[in-house]
Amino acid sequence: MNEGAKNTEKQKVMEIITVAEPMSESELESIRNFLFRIIRREFGFGYIPEYHRDIINLEEYYLKPPRNIFLFASQGGRVIGTLGLRAYDREFEGLNYDPETTASLWRVFVDEDHRRMGV
């Protein structure tokens, strides 16, 4: 890696990264756009209702239920990562975990330009 590229990487790391729960409709829309862009790039397909209903309804799946949370990382006003945590909801046959003590991670994505940088 040349010196210019190293400096660019250091600048990215040095910029402040904020992690928060979404609080506004504009943040939710930015998160949805980020998620669908990553899914399209990484998996090669767009919106599929049965797979992406939680993305369309972030509030119902992550923000309103008391044991769920959705966090996003941003840098310079741009979403660069996401993480959803949901109480186990028995969506998977054969897994008999206690819904009071078990949770699952959902929508764990980091922008490709920010991977391996501690996000």
C-alpha positions as CSV (number, residue, x, y, z in Angstrom):
1,M,0.0,0.0,0.0
2,N,1.4,3.4,-0.9
3,E,1.8,6.3,1.5
4,G,-1.2,8.2,0.1
5,A,-3.5,5.2,0.6
6,K,-2.3,4.7,4.2
7,N,-3.0,8.3,5.0
8,T,-6.5,8.0,3.5
9,E,-7.2,4.9,5.6
10,K,-6.0,6.7,8.8
11,Q,-8.2,9.6,8.0
12,K,-11.3,7.3,7.8
13,V,-10.4,5.8,11.2
14,M,-9.8,9.2,12.8
15,E,-13.2,10.6,11.8
16,I,-15.8,10.3,14.5
17,I,-18.2,7.3,14.2
18,T,-21.5,7.7,16.0
19,V,-23.6,4.7,17.1
20,A,-27.2,5.4,18.0
21,E,-30.8,4.2,17.8
22,P,-32.7,5.8,14.9
23,M,-34.8,8.7,16.1
24,S,-36.3,10.2,12.9
25,E,-38.0,9.1,9.8
26,S,-35.1,10.4,7.7
27,E,-32.7,8.2,9.7
28,L,-34.9,5.2,9.2
29,E,-35.1,5.9,5.5
30,S,-31.3,6.2,5.3
31,I,-31.0,2.9,7.2
32,R,-33.4,1.2,4.8
33,N,-31.5,2.5,1.8
34,F,-28.2,1.3,3.3
35,L,-29.5,-2.2,4.0
36,F,-31.0,-2.7,0.6
37,R,-27.8,-1.4,-1.1
38,I,-25.7,-3.8,0.9
39,I,-28.1,-6.7,0.3
40,R,-28.2,-6.0,-3.4
41,R,-24.4,-5.8,-3.6
42,E,-23.5,-8.7,-1.3
43,F,-26.3,-11.2,-2.3
44,G,-27.4,-10.0,-5.7
45,F,-31.1,-9.5,-5.2
46,G,-33.4,-6.6,-4.2
47,Y,-36.5,-6.4,-2.0
48,I,-38.2,-9.8,-1.3
49,P,-41.2,-9.2,1.0
50,E,-40.9,-12.5,3.0
51,Y,-37.2,-11.9,3.7
52,H,-37.2,-8.1,4.2
53,R,-40.4,-7.3,6.1
54,D,-38.4,-6.3,9.1
55,I,-36.4,-3.7,7.1
56,I,-39.6,-2.1,5.8
57,N,-41.1,-2.2,9.3
58,L,-38.1,-1.3,11.5
59,E,-40.3,0.3,14.1
60,E,-42.5,-2.7,14.6
61,Y,-39.7,-5.2,14.6
62,Y,-36.9,-3.4,16.5
63,L,-38.0,-0.1,18.0
64,K,-41.4,-0.7,19.7
65,P,-40.8,-4.1,21.4
66,P,-39.3,-3.5,24.8
67,R,-36.6,-6.2,24.5
68,N,-35.5,-5.3,20.9
69,I,-33.1,-2.7,19.7
70,F,-31.7,-1.4,16.4
71,L,-28.4,0.5,16.2
72,F,-26.7,2.1,13.4
73,A,-23.2,3.5,12.9
74,S,-22.8,6.7,11.0
75,Q,-19.8,8.8,9.9
76,G,-20.2,12.2,8.4
77,G,-24.0,11.8,8.2
78,R,-23.7,8.6,6.3
79,V,-24.9,5.2,7.5
80,I,-21.9,2.8,7.6
81,G,-23.2,-0.1,9.7
82,T,-26.2,-1.7,11.3
83,L,-27.2,-4.2,14.0
84,G,-30.6,-5.4,15.1
85,L,-31.2,-7.4,18.3
86,R,-34.5,-9.1,18.6
87,A,-36.0,-11.2,21.4
88,Y,-36.3,-14.8,20.2
89,D,-39.6,-15.0,18.4
90,R,-39.7,-18.8,17.5
91,E,-39.5,-18.1,13.8
92,F,-37.3,-21.2,13.3
93,E,-38.9,-24.6,13.6
94,G,-37.0,-27.0,15.8
95,L,-35.3,-24.4,17.9
96,N,-36.9,-24.4,21.3
97,Y,-35.1,-21.6,23.0
98,D,-36.6,-19.7,25.9
99,P,-38.0,-16.5,24.5
100,E,-37.4,-14.7,27.8
101,T,-33.6,-15.3,27.9
102,T,-32.7,-15.7,24.2
103,A,-32.2,-13.1,21.5
104,S,-30.9,-13.1,17.9
105,L,-28.8,-10.8,15.9
106,W,-30.3,-9.4,12.7
107,R,-29.1,-7.1,9.9
108,V,-25.5,-7.0,10.9
109,F,-23.8,-5.1,8.1
110,V,-20.8,-2.8,7.6
111,D,-20.1,-0.7,4.6
112,E,-17.4,-2.3,2.5
113,D,-15.2,0.9,2.8
114,H,-15.3,0.6,6.7
115,R,-14.7,-3.1,7.2
116,R,-11.8,-4.2,9.3
117,M,-11.7,-0.8,11.0
118,G,-13.4,-1.6,14.3
119,V,-17.0,-0.6,13.3
